[in-house]
Every structure is written in C-alpha cells, then in structure tokens.
C-alpha cells in the first residue's frame, strides 16, 4: 500500500510539472507572436583546429583505420 502511494505521489508531481511547463510554453508562444519577446537567431561558430591549413583539412584527411586489431 505504501509503495503504491509513493508511485502515485511521484506521478502526480510529474503531471503537475508537465502542466506548468505547458502553461509557460503557451504563454511564451503568445508573447513571441505578439512581438513582446524577441527571438535571437543562431550565430555561426567557427573552431580553429591546430595544423589545419586550407588543403587536406576536414573529413578527407582523417585516417581510414583507427586502432583496433
């Protein structure tokens, strides 16, 4: 009986959290549609790798076999 009560309590908490998140998401969507909140765009991030010159870098310069038997 006690185990069932604990499972029921956890389930109720999860449903409550899901309901709160749904309300927040709906409110945020309404604010975005109304123009009250600006949505930032994705920014391009470049990563410099050591020893990567213009030629031979990327997937073409990877070894065909790495370790193993």
Secondary structure, 3 states (H helix, E strand, C coil): CHHHHHHHHHHHHHHHHHHHHHHHHHHHHHHHHHCCCCCCCCCCCCCCCCCCCCCCCCHHHCCCCCCCC
